[in-house]
């Protein structure tokens, strides 16, 4: 297929299908047909069989009669759902079987689709409305009994149904009440499928939306009127998205800019969309100007930081490194995060100057926010103040290393790399795995501006900093001694808490420490810690198994046998 579109118009669909079939071997066509048939809702099975058997005669059939009984059948189905006539449980013994209501609903949805395809919008609108109400009820029953998601278990494409329902309402409503009816349906079914807008509604049928310009005026007015109570039912994000789409359809980028300026700090996404659309249109200077305007108008630090991030990226892509660095710093000051620190270093192509690092450490201390503990450690490492992070990890909780506030993951890796005096990270080692785990935390801020190249991680800033502030021999020994204490404490805490999901992390820490010792000439110390852990946790077979596997995978350590003996690996001196 040449496009990725769930609502591809019929003529384009048939044209592309004809091209594809023309070059497919017969066996592939047969296999595809059987696969397609296996997923057909019940109402379509006989129709497909008749079409294949009748061949060309099927093309001569007249247009089907309107499905006059569809609305009544949908109401009967809805009444059965409400009365509890259906069993909603899944049969665990037959996972391919679904509750009876699912097939019945799919059949009715399919009939509604047929009415829609043949432009019987009045019947389709009524049927879709009843069935979507019934799906709400089925969803409530499923959620109440923690069984499954009703919208996920039906074969019907719920997003396509939503778009067709809205298009049916559009076609059958008067110009006066059209906007209100469409918005009411959108709000009621917002929890189903993914977010859709006017673009999907228009693509639901081959014809363009009649009277769209007039509708847009009343549609925008209706969306703006709904702002007062949109947050009550969680519809606000969707309402804003629909409003941005509508003003852009009506007035292009100028309309979107006017919306952003009019709603000011109450609608940050309008500024984001404006910048994205300007960039997409190649209007980079205008995008930069929009970023600056948004930074002045928006009030939330996070929202300002996002635009400063974007402005820095625009400047970097435009070759203005000074401006890029200025706005990296501004984004960081608005909302300090690990990601912004790494993006700042990446733009600088190295660690920041020591005086700049010291200034930012002072800034973070001035915030008096415990959440910045890891960030302070990262900055102190880059400027060679190694005692701060070393003491921070010793004082930190041995559990709960995931939050950004915890210095553990990053400082522990630093202790191993610096303690071993590494210039390069050994491939396939546990140290390399720990480094990579840290790097995944710092994937640079992504946007639509350009495809990112090699990921710049904290290690790319830390290694030059270590060369600039080379630790002494006694410092490296202290780093490894600290790492040993931290490793033993954390392994003990994880195993005592029974956190089996973290056993692999605990084992990786231990093997990484042993590798660092080997690289630093401390074979006895490295194997000593591994032996200590294996002896202390004799009954924990799961942890011991993970530990043994990682030891045997390491390119730096000897293998360990089931009996606990260390033997050199073949080909390793």
N, C-alpha and C positions, 0 to 999 in steps of 0.2 A: 504494500500500500504506500502511496506517496504522501499520505497525510495521517496524522494521529488525531482523529476526530470522532468522538462517540456519536455525533449527530450528522454524519456525512450525508449530503443530499442524495436522493435516489439516483438521479442521472449520473452523478459523479461516481457513486458506489458501483452501479452496474457497469460503467465504462472500465473502471479499474478491475472489477471482478472478471470481466471478459478478457482483459489483457492477461490476467494471472492464469485463468483456466486454459488459455490457448497454448501455454508452454508447459503445462503440467502433464505428466504421464497418467494414463488411465487409472493405474493402481493407486496413485496418490489422490486422485479425485474421489475414488471409491472410499478410501480410508477417511478422507475428510468428511464425506457425506455421512458415513456411519457415525463418526464422532459427533457431528452436528446433530444427527437424529437422536443420539443417546441423551442429549440434554434438552430436547424439545419438551415444552409443557404438553400435557395430555391433549389439549384441544387442537394442537397443530399436527399431531402424529398422523391422523387419518388424511388430513389435507395434503401432507407431503407424500404419503403413499399413493393417493389418487393422482397427484400431479405426475409422479414417476410412471405409474401404470398407464395413464391416459395419454401421456406424451404430448404431442402437439395439440390434441383436442382440448387439453386443459387451458390453452391460451385463448380458445374461442369462447370460454365461459363468460357469461355476462357479469357485470358488476354485481357483487353480492347485495342482497336486500338489506336495508337497515336493520340493525339488531334491536328490535323494539322491546324484546324481553330482558335486555341486559340490566337496566336499572332495577327492575323487579327482582332479578336473580341476585344482584349485589345486595339489595336490602334484605333478602332472605338469608344470605350468607352472613351479613352483619348481625342480624338477629340471633343466628345460631352461635356466633362468637360471644355475643353479650349474654346469652342464656347458659353458656358453659356446655354447649352440646359437643364440643370437640375436646379430645385429649391432647394436651400440649407437650407431654413428656416425650423425650427421645427414647428409642429402643436401643439400649447399649449393645444388645446381642446382634442387632442388625443396623450397623452404622450408616448403611446406604439408604435406609428407610427414614422417611420424615413424617411428622404428624400429618393427619389427613387434611387439616385446614390449609397446609402449605400448597398442596396440589390444587385444591379448590380455589384458593386465592390466585394462584398462577394462571389457572384457566380463565378466571374472570378478568384479570389484568390483560391477558392476551386478547380477549374479546374487546376490551376497551381500546386496546391498541389498534385493532382492526377498524373500529369505528373512527378512531382518530385518523388513520391512514386514508380512509375514504371520506374525510372531511365532515363526518357527522359529529361536529364539535359539541353540540348540545348534549347528546347521549354520552359522549366520551367524558365531558366535564362532570356530569352527575355521577357516572360510574367511578371515575378516578377519585372523586371526593369521598364517596362511601367507602371505597376500598382502602384509601389512605387512613380514614378514621378507624377502620377495622384493624389496620396494621398497628396503629397506636395502641389499641386495646390489647392485641396479641403481644406487643412489645412490653406493655406493663405487666402482663401475666408472666411472661418469660423472665423479666427482671425481678419480679417479686419472688419467684421460685428459683432464682439463680440458675436458670437452665441454659439459655443461649440468647443471641440477639435475633429477634424475629426478622428484622430487615435483612440480616445476612443469610438467613436460611432459605428465603424464597429465591427462586430462579430468576425472577423478574429483575431487570435493571432499574433500581429505584430512582437513580438520577434521571434516567430517560423518562420514567413515569412522571416525576416532578415537573420536568420541562414540558411534557405533553399536556399535563393537567393545567399548568399555567397558560400555555398557548391556547388551550380550549377555552379557559375562562376569558382570556383576552378576546378571542374571536366571538364569544357569545355575550359579552357585556356591552352596555352602552358606553359611549365616550365619557359620560358623566361619572359613572361608578366603576369604570374599568380599573383604575389605579388602586382604589380601595380594595376591590375584590382580589386582585393579584397579590397585593401586599399581605392581606389577611391569610391567603393560602400559603404564601412564602413563610410567614411567621409561624403558622401552625405546624408546618412540616419541616422546620429548620433542622430538627434533630435527625432527619432521615438523609442518608447519603452524604454527599459533600456539598459545599456551597455552590449555588448556581445563580446566574444573573440574567439580564435581558439577552445577552449574547446566546446563551443556551436556549432560551425561550424562542428566539427567532430561528435558530437552526433546527428546532424540533420539527418544522415543516419546510417544504420546499419554497413556499411563497414568502416574500418579505412581510414584515409587520405592517399592516395597513394603518394609516394615520399615526405613524410613529412620532413624528415631530410634535403633534398636538398632545399625544400621550406623554411624551417626555416632560412636558411642562407640568401636567397634573401629577405625574409620577414623582418628580422632584419635590413638588409641594407636599405630596402625601408623605414622602420619606422625611422631610423636614418637620412636618407636623407630628410624626411618630417619635421624634427624639425625646419628648417629655416622658414617655413611659416605656421606651424601648429596653431600658436596663432591667425592668421588672422581670421579664421572662428570658433574659440572656440573649436577646436578639440584637443588641446594640452593635456588635462587631459586623454582623451581616447587614444591618441597616446602613452603616457607614460605607461598607463595601459597595452596596447597591447605589448609594448616593454618589460615590466617586465615579462609578461606571456611568451613571446617568448624566452627570454634568460634563463628562468627557465626550459622551456620545452627542450631547447637545452643542457644546461649545469648544470641543477639542482641548488642547493643552491650555489655552487661555481660560476656558471654563474651569479646568482643574486648578489652575493657579488662583483664580478668583475664589474658589471654594476654600482653598488652603488659607488664603489671607482672611477671608470672612470668618471662618470658624476658629482661626488662630490656634491657641494652645489646646483647644478642646478636641482637635482632630489631627493628631500627629501623622496618621497614615496618609492623609492627603498630601503632606509634604513628601513622604517617602515615595508615593506613587508619582508625584510630579517629577521628582528627581529621576526616578527609574525611567519614566516615559521620555524625558529630555535626553537622557543618556542613550536610550534606544534609538531616538531620532537623530543622534549625532550632534546634538546641541550641548556640547560639553561646557562651554562658558556659561550658558544659561543655567545648566545644572549646578555649576559651582555657585552662581548667584542665588539660586533657590536654596541651596544648602546654607549659605550665610544668612539668608532671610529667616529660614526656619530656626536656626540656632538662636537668633535674636528673639523670636516670637514664642517658641516653645518654652515651657517652664520646668518640666521634669528632667532631671539630670540624665536619665537613661535616654530620653528622646533626643536631647541635645547631643549626647555622645554618639548616637547612631549617625546623625547627620555629619558630625565632625569626622567620624570614621570614613564616611563616604567621601567627604571633601578631601581628606588626606589621600584616599585611593585615587580620586580623580586627578589630583595634583601629581601623584606619583606616576600615573599612566601618561600624564602630559609632560613628564620630564622635569617638573618643578620640585626638586628634592627638598629645598628649603621650606617651601610652603607645606609639603607633605609632612615634614618633621614637625612643623609648628602645629598642625592640626592633629597629628598623632598625640602630641603632648596634651592638646586641649581636650581631645576625647578621653584620654587617661585621667585628666584632672576632673572631668565631669563625672566619670564612673570608672574608678580603678579596677581593672580585672587582669587576670593572667594573660588573656588573649590580647588585650590592648598593649600590655608591656611587650609581648613577643612581636606584635605587629610594629610597634615603635622601633624595636631593635632590628627587625627585618628591613624596615625602611632605611634605617641607619647603616644596615649591612654589617653590623657588629654590635658589641655591647656599647651602651651609651657612655659618654665621658664620665670620669669619676666624680667631678664636681656636680654634674647633672644628677647622677645617681644619689649622691649625698642629699641633694636638695629634695629629691622625691621621697627619700626615706624620712626626712623631716616632715614633708607634707603628710605622709601616711600616719606618722606618730601624732601629728596634730589633729587627725580625725578621731583619735581615741576609739577606734573600732577594732575589736578582737578579730573580726573577719579578715583583717589585712595581715595576719601573722605570716602566712605563706608568702605573700607579696614582699613583705619586708625582708624575709630570709632570701628571696630571690635577688632582690636589689643588693643586699649586703654581700652575697656571694660574688656578684659581678664587680663589686668594688674592693674585694679582697678582705672584707671584715668577717672572717670565717668563724669567729667565736660566737657571734650572734646566732646564726643558724644552728651551730652545733649545740648550744645550750637550749635553743628553742625545741629541738627534736627530743632532747632528753627530758624536757619538762612536759612534753605533749602526751596526751592519752595514747596508749599503745593500740587502742581500737579506734574505729571511726576515722580512717584516713581519707575517706572519699570527699568530704566537703572541701571547698576551696580555701577555707580558713586553716586547714591542717597543714603544717610544714612537712609532714612525714614523707610522702612519696618522692618529692623533689629533693629534699635535703638528704635522704638516705642514698639516693642515686649519686648525688654530689659526693658524699663521704666515700663511696666505693671508687668512683672515677678519680677523685683527687687523691685518695689514700693510696691507690695503686699507681699513681703517677702516669695515668694513661694519656697517650697522644692520639691513639686510635681505639675505637671500640671493637673488640674481637667479635667477628661474625659468628652467629649461632650460639653465643654465650647467654647465660642468664642476665649478665650485666647489660647486654645489648637489648634483651627483652624488657628490662626495667627502663632503660633509656627510651625505647620506643613507646612504652606505655605512657611515659611522661610527655613525649612529643605529641601523642594523639590528643592531649588536653589542649594543645596550643595551635590547632589548625587555624590558619589566618582567617580573619573575618571575610566571609564570602559575600559576593554580590553579583550583579549582572554585568559588571564592567569588563571583566577579562577572565579567561581561564587561568587558574593558578598553576604555577610550575611546581618545583620542588618545595615541599613544606619546610618552612623555617621553624625549627623548634628551639627550645630553651638551650639545648646542648650547643647549638650553633653560636649562641652568645656566650655560654659558659666556658667553652674550651679556649677561645682567645683571651678571656678574662683570667683564666688559670695561668696562661703563659705570661700575661702581663703582671700578675700578682702570684708568682710561683711560690707554693707552700714549701716550708723547710721540711727536712727529714723528720724532725720531732713533731711537726704539725701533721704530716701524713700518718705517722704512727698513732697519733691521737685520734685522727679521723677514723682509722680502722678499729681502734679500741672502742670508740663511741658507737660505730656501726655494729660491733659485736653485742654491746649492751642493748642497743635498740632492737636488734634482731631477736635476741633471746627473750626480751620482754614481750615483743609483739607476737612471736610464735606461741609463747606460753598463754598469752591473753586470748588469742584466737582459738587455740585448742581447748582451753578451759571453758570458753563460752560455747563450744560446740558449733562454731561457724564453719561448717563443712564447705560452704561455697567459697571460703577464703583460704582453704588449706593449700591450694595451688599457689596463691600469692605468698603465703608463709614459707612454703618450700622454695619458691623462687628467690625470696630474700636471702635465705640461708645459703643456697648454692651460689648466688651472686656474691655474697660475702666471701665464701671459700675461694671463688675465682679471683677476687681482688687480692686476697692473701697470697695465692700462688703467683700472681703477676708481680707482687711486691716482694717476692722471695720468702714468704711465710707459709710454706707448705704445711708445717706442723700445726700452726694456728688455724689454718683453713680446715684441714681434716679433723682437727680437734673439735671444732664447733659442730661439724656434721655428725661426728660420733656421739657427742654429748646429746644432741637432739634425738638421735636414733635410740639412745639408751634411756633417755628420760621419757620417751613416749612409746615404749615397747608394745603396749596394747592398742595403740592407735594405728591400725593396719592401713587405713586410708591415707593418713598423712605420710607414714613411712614409705608407702608405695609411690606416692607422688614425689617424695624426696629422692628415692632411688632412681626413678625414671629421669628426673632432671639432672642428677649427677651423671648418669650414663649417657645423657644427650650432650653434656658439656664437652666442648673441644679442648678444655683446659684441665679438666680433672681426670683422675684415674677412675675406672669403672668400679662399682661396688657389687659384690656377689650377694646371693640370697643369705649367705652365712655372715655377711658383714665385712668381708675382707676386701681390701682395695687392690686392684690389679691394673697394670698399665694397659691402655687400649692399643690394639694393633696399629702400627704406623705412628705411634706417639712416643717420642723419646722421653 
